[in-house]
Amino acid sequence: MTQLSDEELASIAHDFYLSKLNIAEISEKYDLSRYIITKALEDAEQRGIVKIQITQGIKRNQVLEREFQKRFGLKEAFILQSYEDKDENNEIVVKFAAKEIEMYLQKTHVAGISWGATMRGVINDFNEKNFDNLYLIQLLGHPINSNRRKNPLTQEAAEKLHAHSLTLPGPLYVVNPKIIPALKHEPYFKVIENCYHNLDLLFTGLGTIQSFDVNQFLDENYGPRLFQNIPKDDIAGMILGRPYDINGKFFEGFEQHICGISMEDIMATPIRFCIVRNRFKSDALLGALRSGVITHLVTNDDIANRVLQNSY
């Protein structure tokens, strides 16, 4: 019987699996019997030359999706099936969000990006694209000490998607509320604010007061002033730098300390993606949903069920 080398097995496997030639065509090409070609494909798999991987499609909970759309007025809800492995759940949510947002970005001219580990995960899972008509805008100033990376997330995303980026060189918060009105007279800020006025889409994660507290610089230098009239126990979560309660009400007086997009421009953006992958953020998600900020949600059914349980 004809003994084929690994190189010959690889060539036959390439023709069958990648070039999509059938057994008869490959048999004729190599002047070998169909039996030998079939056996060659089996040998290629056994020798590890060919590795077949079947990827299970991501399952969605359509019942919960309809419930969330109805209850919270969402344009779209993507609620994925949870698995026992917590890391797998996190990864699935981030990967799905990246794929979905990529599809939306194909038809987008100006998109905004916030900060956070979830956003970094989404951007890392973007595929290389050529979106040369897309402008990615940094929505908020820098949360001091939030990461050691050199580039803002907008630049990282722009490099991945071959798009344009516009960063906001400033802090996330200012103690003196007079600074923001003064900044708005600066030419650069006028350019970026014009982008905020014309956003087609934005995507963000959710924060908690605990994530603020563990940032020592923010907690010591900004916390006492920003939260002096806000009981921290009343804060359900934070979105785009802003704290809110479990009923979705944003705390008065906080907006003047935000360096970045205004609440008015946030709510005027037609597509507002929120990605939530952590179970402990169910209260944060409930409050954010009640606030009306979110139009498109990506999460899993474990988190979604917790939200519903807490909403009654």
ABEGO torsion letter per residue (X at the ends): XBBBBAAAAAAAAAAAAAAGBBAAAAAAAAGBBAAAAAAAAAAAAAAGABBBBBBBBBBBBAAAAAAAAAAAGBABBBBBBBBABAAAAAAAAAAAAAAAAAAAAAABABBBBBBEAAAAAAAAABBBBBBAABBBBBABBBBBGABABABBAAAAAAAAAGBBBBBBBBBABBABAAAAAAAAABAAAAAAAAAAAABABBBBBBBBAAAAAABAAAAAAAAAAAAAABBAAABABBBGGBBBBAAGBBBBGAAAABBEBBAAAAAABABBBBBBABAAAAAAAAAAAAAGABABBBBBAAAAAAAAAAAX
